Each structure stands twice: as C-alpha cells, then as structure tokens.
C-alpha cells in the first residue's frame, strides 16, 4: 500500500509540474463563464433553475477536455515511462509490478476525478450567485460530472492499454487523437442513433457520447436511464483487466 501511495503521489505531482492540470482547470472555468454569458444567464432576470442551455453547452466542451486529458495522462504515465525506460526501473522494486500499475491508475483516476469536480462546482457557484438554482439543476450537474468522469477514465485506460502494447508515445497519442476526432464526428450523428443497439454500442465504446444522450433523453423523457452509467463502468472494468494482463506480461 505504501508503494502504491508513493507512486500515485509522484504521478499526481507531475501533472502540476508540467502545468497541465492548472491549465485545464483554467480553460474549463473560461468555458463555463462563456456559456453563461453566451446564453445571457448572468444578466438575465429569468429563473436560472429552469434554463439549462449553459449547462448543456458547457458540459459538452468540458467533457471533451476531461476525456482528452484522460488520453494525455494514459500516455504520460505509461507509454512515456515505457519508452524512456523508466518503467523498467519501477518494475525492479521488491513489491513487483502490481503497485506500479495500481499506483499510476489510481493517480489518473484521482486527477480526472478532481478535474470533473471543477465543472459542477464552478457552475453551481455561478448559477447560485447570479440567480436561483433548482434541485433538478443540481441533479443534472452531478450527472454530467459523473458521465464526463467515466468517459475520461475509459480513454485513460484505453491509452494505458495501447501505450503498454505499442510502448511508444507518438503512436499512442495518434490513437488518442483519432479516437477524439471520431467521437467529435459521432456527436453530429447522435440524433439519428435512437436504436437500442446503437445506443448500447455508443455508451460502451464511446462513453463521452453519454453527455449527448443525457441531453436528448432528459429533454424527451425527463430522466437518464441507469444503463448510461452502468455500461461505461463495464467498459472501464474491461479496460482495467486488459491493462493488468498487459502490464503483468510486459517484458523488462
């Protein structure tokens, strides 16, 4: 446990040393403020609790930042360390490889969790300050935050798997970029993907699309089915298992 804690602490510290985490927090706050100004919430006399446009708008772009950062962390924590030989050094610790894997994955989950909390916290404070906020709005903020967190962890683990397999940073980053670009185009097709098979495929392999599904289903039915939370969890478990197998089987 001590080794896991040390590796996690060091990995988390590197996200501040390269300024990636503070920069992402800054951009997320800017996106939230822009969405509030764009939809005239700050200077509006309407009740904020019944106006959800800024929540939808900011959640889409904030989720993309979280997911992209998940890909970056996966490449940084695994592919980069494998390519420069640092991972082989870590594997020489007496505790074996498991603490290295668990420590780095725990660090990624903690960082992505913290980043996902920035969105609902800032939106809640902003909406509370410039108007009233309903319980339904709070519920939606929390659901968006959970969905973007799950999507970020999924791509983080996918990048861990790809990075461990390829053992190179550049091909791993190309995979992450291709995934994000494909997701961006799928956003425009989501309205036509109403068949149950399409929805299940999307929420399993592209959890970030849950943000769009969330918008569509809440607008039409007033709630989001539990499947949109369970399927990403299943995909995360699958990626965790694959990454564990690859790390355990990796050659020194």
N, C-alpha and C positions, 0 to 999 in steps of 0.2 A: 504493500500500500504506500509506503514511503517513497519508493521509486516512482510509482505512478504519479504521486503528488509532485515530485520534483520535476519530472519530465513535463507534466501539464503546466506547471508554473513557468518553466523556462519557455515553453512553446507559446503560452499566452503573452508573456513579456515581449516576445519578438514581434507580435502584432502591433505593439505600441512603439517599439524601437524603430520599425520601418514606417511608422505614421499611418499605416493602412486603416486601422480601426478608427482613430480620431477623424480621419478624412471622410470615411464612410458615414460616421455619425453626423458630421457637418453637412454633407450632401443630403442626408435623409431629413434633417431639420429644414433645410432650404426647400426641399420638395414639399414638405408639409405646409410650410408658410406660403409657398407659391400656390398650392392647391386651394388654400383658404382665401387668398387674395383673388385668385382667378374666378372662383365661384361666388365672390362678393359676400363671404361669410363674416369677415371681420367688421365690415362697415354695414352689415345688414341688420335690419330691425326684426327679421323673422326669427322664429324659434329654431335654434340650431338642432334641437333634438329630432326634428322631422326633415332635415335636409342632409342627405347622405352623399351628395356628389363629391365633396372634397375627400371623404373617407375612401370612396371607390377609386378616385383618381390617384391619391397619394399611395394607397395600398398597392396598386399595380406597379408603380415605379419603385417604391420602397422594397417590394418583394423581389423585384429584379436585381436590386442592389444586394440584398441578402443572399440570393441564390448565386449570383456571380462571385460574391465574396466567399461563399462556400467552396466553389471551384478553385478559387485562388488559395484558400487555406489547405485544401487537399494536396495541391501541387507543392505548396511551400513546405508543409510538414512531412511529406513522404517523397514525392518524386525528386525534389531538390536535394533532400538529405541522402537519398539513394544514389543519385548521380554524382554528388561530390564525395561520396564515401563515408559521410558522417554516420549514416545508418548502420554500416558495418561495425563502426566503433561502438555504437549504442548496443548492438547485439551482443557485445562481449561482456556486458555486465553480468554479474553472478545470477541475477534473478531471471535471466533468459529474455526472450523476445516479447512475451506477453505484456509485461509492464510498459514496454516501448509502444506497442500498438495501442493499449488501453489508455496510456497517458496522453498520447497525441490525439487520439479520437476524442477523449474527454475534453482536451483543450479546445478542439474545434467546436464541440457541442456547446461548451461554456461561452465561447466568443460569439457564436451565432445566436445563442440564446440572449446574450446581453444586447446584441445589435437588434434583434427582433423586438426587444422590450422598449427600445428607443421610440419606435413608431407609435405604439398605443399611448405611451406615457406623454409624449410631446403633444399628440393630437388631443388627448384628454385634457391636458392643462390648457391648451389653446382654446378648445371649444368651451371649456368651463369658464375661462376668463372673458371670452367675447360673447357669451350667450348662455343658454341653458342646455343641459345635456340629459337625454333620457336614458333609462335602463337599457332600452333596445340598442341605442347607440353604443353604450359601453359593451354590450354583448357582441356587437359587430366588430368593434375594435379588437376585442380579445380574440375572436375567431379569426380575424385577418392575421393577427400576430402569430397565432399558433400555426396557421397554414403556411405562412412565409418561413417560419422556423423549420417546419418539417421539410419544406421544399429545399431550404438551404442545406440541411443535414443530409438530405438524399444526394444532392450533387456533390457535396463534400465527400461522402463515402464512395460515390461513383468515381470521383477523381482519385481517391485513395487506391481503389482497385486498378484503375487504368495506370496510375503512376507507378504502382508496385509492379505491374506486369511489364510496362514499357521501360521503366527505370530511366526515363529521360523527361526533362522539364518541358521542352518545346512541344513534343508530340502530345503530352498530357494537356498543355494549355490549348493546343489546337482542338483537342476533343472537347474541352470545356467551352471553347468559343463556338464550335459547331453546334453543340447542344443548346446553348443560349440563343443562337441565331434561329435554329429550328423551332424552339419554343416561341420565339417572337413571331414567326410566321403562323404558328398554330393558334396564336391568340386571335388572329383575324378569321380563323375557321371555326372557332369555338361555338359560335351561334348556331352553326349547322350540325354540330356534333351533339345531337339530342338523343341518339340511340343509346341504349344502356351499355352495349358492348363498347361503343366509342368512349363513353364516359368512364367506364372502368379501365380501359386502356390508358386514357389520359391521366387519371388520378394515380395510376400505379407507376408509369414510366415518366410522366411529366407532372409531378406534384405542384409545380408553380401554377399550372392551369387551374388548380383548385380556387385560386383567387378569383378568376373569371367565372368559374362555375358558381362560386359563392355569390357573386353579384347577380348572375342570372337566376339562380334558384331562390334567393331571398326576394328578388323583385317579383317573381312569379308565384312563389309558394309561401314566402314569409319565413322560411327556415332552411337550414342546410342539413341534408341527410348525414347520418353518422358515418356512412361509407367514405365520405370525403376526408375523414380523419383517420379511419382505420386502414384504408388502402396505402396511404403514404407510410404508415407505421410498418406495415408488412414489407413494403419495398425497402425501408431502412433496415429492418431485420435481415432481409436477404443480402443487402449490400454489406452489412456488418459481418455476416457469416463468410461471404466470399473474400472480403479483405482479411479476415482472420486466417483463412486457409492459405491465402497467398503469402502473407507475412510469415506464417509458420513454415511454409515450404520454400521461402526465398533462400537462395544460396548466398553464403557470406562472400 
